[in-house]
Amino acid sequence: MTYLNIDETELIGAKAIDTAREIAGQPELWVAIYNQVISERVEIKDFLDEISKDVEKIVLTGAGTSAYIGYSLEGALQRKKEITTISVATTHLVSHPQDYFEPTVPTLMVSFARSGNSPESVASVDLADKYCENCYHLIITCNPDGSLAKHSFKNTSYVFVLPEEANDKSLAMTGSYSGMLLSVLLMNDIDNIEFQKSTIDKLKQYGNTVLTKYLETIKEVASLPFERTVFLGSGPQYGTAMESHLKLQELSDGQVICKNDSYLGFRHGPKAVVNEKTLLVYYFSNRKDVFLYEKDLVEAMDEGKKPLFQIGISETSLYNLDLDKSIVLSEGDKAIDEAYLSVCNILVGQLLGFFKSLDLGLNPDSPSLSGAISRVVKGVTIY
């Protein structure tokens, strides 16, 4: 058995088997999640219909990786629901709840959590109920036995537990991240869920394209002697850039310092980080109006210090941009909604982190040599 073109025995010896299996299994996981949302669609729809008459604000939250999911979702939810939608990490909510909850504004809080056992997870739910007179809860988690899944909620709530294979065993969140993101994208269009089957099929195809056609390309890029990496993304892909930054940084145990930004934001000072040991990773939008801004930034990289290497990921042709490597997901025209690209694009960041971890002689399943980071955060006291 092989995962990511590496024999299972070798992966076990390198303490990389869980991470490799979980990254490689995501295209099939996405299909399983779609089928589960289909099976629960009546209950999900009933919950959303019941609270829709009251909700005036949506808060998307989580800690670490789980917090970044909201940045890929907030635009899609706000357009569909026509309700103000914000992404706020639980790590902000716990210390400053009064800054995000409005007492008289009925709110839906969507909580993302792989284990549901992080101290901030349950604390944020309790604080939401304390500072908001009428707060509803949608829990998206991978662990049916976690504190969040078993929490007693004051108001109407719904707990969606992803398929078992989404509950990553490795330190780095991979399938859990893309799976929780996909779950809410599907719920956002629950009335038309049957028509999303073609999108899921396309996502699976795109994921397998990255995992097969471009696997060796990404492995070669990961072997380059970069010490810094910058991930850029617009709109939903900004969340992908954020999560990719964390994935490579934690899987390299901090030996690679990472940054994320939007294309336009990168011009306002952060571009100074680029030097001859910097890898630049571009997540491109499939919207032509957005791509114009992204293309301008790439062309502007000719000015100033040159990066070591530049790689871009796009659904369709990159229009002859001057990049060192390109990953193109489809040979046809744009096929899926911009937000759904975030589900499959994250594979690139995950693979860069995985292969860089091996390249540095680390163990991807537990890359932290000092124990500074762990699967479930420790040492947090809730006051």
C-alpha positions as CSV (number, residue, x, y, z in Angstrom):
1,M,0.0,0.0,0.0
2,T,1.3,3.5,-0.9
3,Y,0.1,7.0,0.1
4,L,1.4,10.0,-1.8
5,N,3.6,7.7,-3.8
6,I,5.5,6.5,-0.7
7,D,5.3,2.9,0.6
8,E,3.3,2.4,3.8
9,T,6.3,0.7,5.5
10,E,8.5,3.7,4.8
11,L,5.8,6.1,6.0
12,I,5.4,4.2,9.3
13,G,9.2,4.3,9.8
14,A,9.2,8.0,9.2
15,K,6.2,8.6,11.5
16,A,4.3,10.1,8.6
17,I,1.7,7.4,7.9
18,D,-1.3,9.2,9.5
19,T,-0.6,12.6,7.8
20,A,0.0,10.9,4.4
21,R,-3.1,8.8,4.6
22,E,-5.3,11.8,5.7
23,I,-4.0,14.1,3.0
24,A,-4.5,11.4,0.3
25,G,-7.9,10.4,1.5
26,Q,-9.6,13.8,1.2
27,P,-11.2,13.4,-2.3
28,E,-13.1,10.4,-1.1
29,L,-13.8,12.1,2.2
30,W,-15.5,15.0,0.4
31,V,-17.9,12.5,-1.3
32,A,-18.7,10.9,2.1
33,I,-19.4,14.3,3.6
34,Y,-21.8,15.2,0.7
35,N,-23.6,11.9,1.3
36,Q,-23.9,12.6,5.0
37,V,-25.3,16.1,4.4
38,I,-27.8,14.5,2.0
39,S,-28.8,12.0,4.7
40,E,-29.3,14.8,7.3
41,R,-30.7,17.4,5.0
42,V,-34.2,17.3,6.5
43,E,-32.9,17.9,10.0
44,I,-30.4,20.5,8.8
45,K,-33.1,22.3,6.8
46,D,-35.6,22.3,9.7
47,F,-32.9,23.8,12.0
48,L,-32.0,26.5,9.5
49,D,-35.6,27.3,8.6
50,E,-36.5,27.6,12.3
51,I,-33.8,30.1,13.2
52,S,-33.9,32.1,9.9
53,K,-36.9,34.0,11.0
54,D,-34.9,35.5,13.9
55,V,-31.2,35.5,13.1
56,E,-29.7,38.9,12.2
57,K,-26.0,38.1,12.5
58,I,-23.7,35.1,11.9
59,V,-20.4,34.5,13.7
60,L,-18.0,31.9,12.3
61,T,-15.5,30.7,14.9
62,G,-12.8,28.2,15.9
63,A,-9.3,28.1,17.2
64,G,-6.1,27.8,15.1
65,T,-6.8,26.0,11.8
66,S,-10.5,25.8,12.7
67,A,-10.6,29.6,12.8
68,Y,-9.4,30.0,9.2
69,I,-12.4,28.1,7.8
70,G,-14.6,31.1,8.4
71,Y,-12.5,33.3,6.1
72,S,-13.3,31.0,3.2
73,L,-17.0,31.0,4.1
74,E,-18.0,34.4,5.2
75,G,-18.6,35.9,1.8
76,A,-20.6,32.9,0.5
77,L,-22.8,32.9,3.6
78,Q,-23.4,36.6,3.6
79,R,-24.5,36.7,-0.1
80,K,-26.7,33.7,0.3
81,K,-28.3,34.5,3.6
82,E,-28.2,38.3,3.2
83,I,-27.1,38.5,6.9
84,T,-24.0,40.2,8.3
85,T,-21.4,37.4,8.6
86,I,-18.1,37.7,10.4
87,S,-15.2,35.4,11.2
88,V,-13.8,35.7,14.7
89,A,-11.4,33.2,16.4
90,T,-12.5,31.7,19.7
91,T,-9.1,33.0,20.9
92,H,-10.5,36.5,20.5
93,L,-14.0,35.7,21.7
94,V,-12.7,34.3,25.0
95,S,-10.8,37.4,26.0
96,H,-13.1,40.1,24.5
97,P,-16.6,38.7,24.1
98,Q,-18.3,42.0,24.5
99,D,-16.5,43.3,21.3
100,Y,-18.2,40.7,19.1
101,F,-21.6,39.8,20.6
102,E,-24.5,42.4,20.7
103,P,-27.0,41.7,23.4
104,T,-30.1,42.4,21.4
105,V,-29.0,41.1,18.0
106,P,-30.1,37.4,17.5
107,T,-27.0,35.6,16.4
108,L,-26.1,32.2,14.9
109,M,-22.7,31.1,16.0
110,V,-21.1,28.4,13.8
111,S,-18.3,26.6,15.8
112,F,-15.7,24.6,14.0
113,A,-13.7,22.1,16.0
114,R,-11.8,18.9,15.1
115,S,-11.8,17.4,18.7
116,G,-14.2,19.9,20.3
117,N,-12.0,19.6,23.4
118,S,-10.0,22.8,23.1
119,P,-10.6,25.0,26.2
120,E,-11.7,28.0,24.1
121,S,-14.4,25.9,22.2
122,V,-16.9,25.4,25.1
123,A,-16.0,28.7,26.7
124,S,-16.9,30.6,23.6
125,V,-20.3,28.9,23.4
126,D,-21.0,29.8,27.1
127,L,-19.8,33.4,26.5
128,A,-22.0,33.7,23.5
129,D,-25.0,32.8,25.5
130,K,-24.0,35.1,28.3
131,Y,-23.4,38.2,26.1
132,C,-26.1,37.6,23.5
133,E,-29.7,37.3,24.7
134,N,-30.6,35.0,21.8
135,C,-27.8,32.9,20.3
136,Y,-28.3,29.8,18.3
137,H,-25.5,27.3,17.7
138,L,-24.4,25.2,14.7
139,I,-21.6,22.9,15.8
140,I,-19.4,21.4,13.1
141,T,-17.0,18.8,14.6
142,C,-15.2,15.6,13.8
143,N,-15.4,14.1,17.3
144,P,-18.8,12.8,18.5
145,D,-17.4,12.4,22.0
146,G,-15.9,15.8,22.3
147,S,-17.0,18.4,24.9
148,L,-18.5,20.6,22.2
149,A,-20.6,17.8,20.7
150,K,-21.9,16.8,24.1
151,H,-22.5,20.3,25.3
152,S,-26.0,21.3,26.7
153,F,-27.1,24.4,24.8
154,K,-29.4,27.0,26.1
155,N,-31.1,27.7,22.8
156,T,-31.9,25.8,19.6
157,S,-28.8,24.1,18.2
158,Y,-27.6,21.5,15.8
159,V,-24.5,19.3,16.0
160,F,-23.1,18.0,12.7
161,V,-20.4,15.3,13.2
162,L,-18.3,14.5,10.1
163,P,-17.5,11.0,9.0
164,E,-15.0,9.2,11.3
165,E,-12.2,9.5,8.7
166,A,-12.3,13.3,9.1
167,N,-11.1,13.0,12.7
168,D,-7.4,13.3,11.9
169,K,-5.0,11.3,14.1
170,S,-2.0,13.4,13.1
171,L,-1.1,16.7,14.7
172,A,-1.8,18.8,11.6
173,M,-5.4,19.2,10.6
174,T,-5.9,18.2,7.0
175,G,-9.1,16.2,6.2
176,S,-10.8,17.8,9.1
177,Y,-10.1,21.3,7.7
178,S,-11.3,20.7,4.2
179,G,-14.2,18.5,5.4
180,M,-15.6,21.1,7.9
181,L,-15.3,23.8,5.3
182,L,-17.2,21.7,2.7
183,S,-19.9,20.8,5.2
184,V,-21.0,24.4,5.7
185,L,-20.7,25.3,2.0
186,L,-23.2,22.4,1.3
187,M,-25.5,23.5,4.2
188,N,-25.5,27.0,2.8
189,D,-27.3,25.7,-0.2
190,I,-29.3,22.9,1.5
191,D,-32.4,23.6,-0.6
192,N,-30.5,22.7,-3.7
193,I,-28.2,20.1,-2.3
194,E,-29.0,17.5,-5.0
195,F,-27.7,19.8,-7.6
196,Q,-24.3,20.1,-5.9
197,K,-23.4,16.5,-6.8
198,S,-21.6,17.8,-10.0
199,T,-19.6,20.2,-7.8
200,I,-18.5,17.3,-5.6
201,D,-17.5,15.2,-8.6
202,K,-15.5,18.1,-9.9
203,L,-13.8,18.7,-6.5
204,K,-12.9,15.0,-6.3
205,Q,-11.4,15.3,-9.8
206,Y,-9.4,18.4,-8.9
207,G,-8.2,16.9,-5.7
208,N,-7.0,13.8,-7.5
209,T,-5.3,16.0,-10.1
210,V,-3.2,17.6,-7.4
211,L,-2.5,14.3,-5.7
212,T,-1.4,12.6,-8.9
213,K,-0.4,14.9,-11.8
214,Y,1.2,17.5,-9.6
215,L,2.5,15.5,-6.7
216,E,6.1,15.2,-7.8
217,T,6.1,18.9,-8.8
218,I,5.1,19.9,-5.2
219,K,7.6,17.5,-3.8
220,E,10.4,19.1,-5.8
221,V,9.3,22.6,-4.8
222,A,9.3,21.5,-1.1
223,S,12.9,20.3,-1.5
224,L,14.1,23.8,-2.5
225,P,16.2,25.7,0.1
226,F,13.6,28.3,1.1
227,E,13.5,29.7,4.6
228,R,10.4,31.8,4.2
229,T,7.1,31.2,2.4
230,V,4.4,33.7,1.5
231,F,0.9,32.4,0.6
232,L,-1.4,34.9,-1.2
233,G,-5.2,34.6,-1.8
234,S,-8.2,36.8,-2.5
235,G,-11.7,36.4,-1.1
236,P,-12.3,32.7,-0.2
237,Q,-8.7,31.9,-1.1
238,Y,-7.5,34.3,1.7
239,G,-8.6,31.7,4.2
240,T,-6.7,29.0,2.2
241,A,-3.6,31.2,2.3
242,M,-4.0,31.6,6.1
243,E,-4.3,27.8,6.7
244,S,-1.4,27.0,4.3
245,H,0.8,29.4,6.2
246,L,0.1,27.6,9.4
247,K,0.3,24.1,7.8
248,L,3.8,24.6,6.4
249,Q,5.0,26.4,9.5
250,E,3.9,23.8,12.0
251,L,4.9,20.8,9.9
252,S,8.4,22.3,9.5
253,D,8.5,22.9,13.2
254,G,9.0,26.6,12.6
255,Q,12.1,26.1,10.5
256,V,10.3,27.8,7.6
257,I,8.8,31.1,8.6
258,C,5.5,31.7,6.8
259,K,3.2,34.6,6.1
260,N,-0.1,35.1,4.4
261,D,-1.8,38.1,2.8
262,S,-4.2,39.2,0.1
263,Y,-2.7,40.3,-3.2
264,L,-3.6,43.9,-2.7
265,G,-2.6,43.9,0.9
266,F,0.8,42.5,0.1
267,R,1.8,45.7,-1.7
268,H,1.3,47.8,1.5
269,G,4.6,46.9,3.2
270,P,4.5,43.1,3.7
271,K,6.2,42.6,0.3
272,A,9.4,43.7,2.1
273,V,9.7,40.1,3.5
274,V,10.6,38.8,0.0
275,N,14.3,37.8,-0.5
276,E,16.3,35.2,-2.3
277,K,15.3,32.5,0.1
278,T,11.5,33.1,-0.2
279,L,9.0,30.8,-1.8
280,L,5.9,32.6,-3.1
281,V,2.6,30.6,-3.5
282,Y,-0.3,32.1,-5.4
283,Y,-3.8,30.9,-5.0
284,F,-5.7,32.4,-8.0
285,S,-9.4,33.2,-8.1
286,N,-11.4,31.8,-11.0
287,R,-13.3,35.1,-11.3
288,K,-11.8,37.3,-14.1
289,D,-12.5,40.5,-12.3
290,V,-10.5,39.4,-9.2
291,F,-7.7,37.8,-11.3
292,L,-6.9,41.2,-12.8
293,Y,-5.7,42.4,-9.4
294,E,-3.8,39.1,-8.8
295,K,-2.1,39.2,-12.2
296,D,-0.9,42.8,-11.6
297,L,0.7,41.8,-8.3
298,V,2.5,38.8,-9.9
299,E,3.9,41.1,-12.6
300,A,5.0,43.6,-9.9
301,M,7.2,41.0,-8.3
302,D,9.8,41.8,-11.0
303,E,10.4,45.0,-9.0
304,G,12.6,44.8,-5.9
305,K,14.1,41.6,-4.5
306,K,13.4,38.5,-6.4
307,P,12.0,35.4,-4.6
308,L,13.7,32.0,-4.8
309,F,10.7,30.4,-6.5
310,Q,7.1,31.2,-7.5
311,I,4.3,28.7,-7.9
312,G,0.6,29.4,-8.8
313,I,-2.5,27.3,-8.5
314,S,-5.5,28.0,-10.7
315,E,-8.6,26.3,-11.9
316,T,-8.0,27.2,-15.5
317,S,-5.2,28.7,-17.6
318,L,-2.8,31.2,-16.0
319,Y,-2.6,33.3,-19.2
320,N,1.1,33.0,-19.6
321,L,2.1,34.4,-16.2
322,D,5.8,34.3,-15.7
323,L,5.9,31.7,-12.9
324,D,8.4,29.0,-12.2
325,K,5.7,26.3,-11.9
326,S,1.9,26.3,-12.4
327,I,-0.8,23.9,-11.2
328,V,-3.9,24.0,-13.4
329,L,-6.8,22.0,-12.1
330,S,-9.0,21.9,-15.2
331,E,-8.5,21.9,-19.0
332,G,-11.9,23.4,-19.5
333,D,-13.7,26.6,-18.5
334,K,-14.5,27.6,-15.0
335,A,-16.7,24.9,-13.5
336,I,-17.3,25.5,-9.8
337,D,-18.1,28.4,-7.4
338,E,-15.1,30.3,-6.2
339,A,-15.6,29.3,-2.6
340,Y,-15.5,25.6,-3.4
341,L,-12.0,26.0,-4.8
342,S,-10.8,26.5,-1.2
343,V,-11.7,22.9,-0.4
344,C,-9.3,21.4,-3.0
345,N,-6.7,24.2,-3.1
346,I,-5.6,23.6,0.5
347,L,-4.1,20.3,-0.7
348,V,-1.2,22.3,-2.1
349,G,-0.3,23.9,1.3
350,Q,-0.7,20.5,3.0
351,L,1.6,18.7,0.6
352,L,4.2,21.5,0.8
353,G,4.2,21.1,4.6
354,F,4.3,17.3,4.5
355,F,7.2,17.0,2.0
356,K,9.1,19.9,3.7
357,S,8.8,18.1,7.0
358,L,10.3,15.0,5.5
359,D,13.0,17.0,3.7
360,L,14.0,18.5,7.1
361,G,14.2,15.1,8.7
362,L,11.1,15.6,10.9
363,N,8.2,13.3,11.6
364,P,5.1,14.8,10.0
365,D,2.7,13.0,12.4
366,S,4.4,14.8,15.3
367,P,6.9,17.4,13.9
368,S,7.3,19.4,17.1
369,L,10.7,18.4,18.5
370,S,10.2,20.5,21.7
371,G,6.6,19.6,22.2
372,A,5.6,23.3,21.9
373,I,2.6,22.4,19.8
374,S,0.2,19.5,20.3
375,R,-2.9,18.0,18.7
376,V,-5.2,19.6,21.3
377,V,-3.9,22.8,22.8
378,K,-2.8,22.6,26.5
379,G,-2.2,25.0,29.3
380,V,-5.1,27.4,28.6
381,T,-7.0,28.5,31.8
382,I,-10.4,30.0,31.2
383,Y,-11.1,32.8,33.7
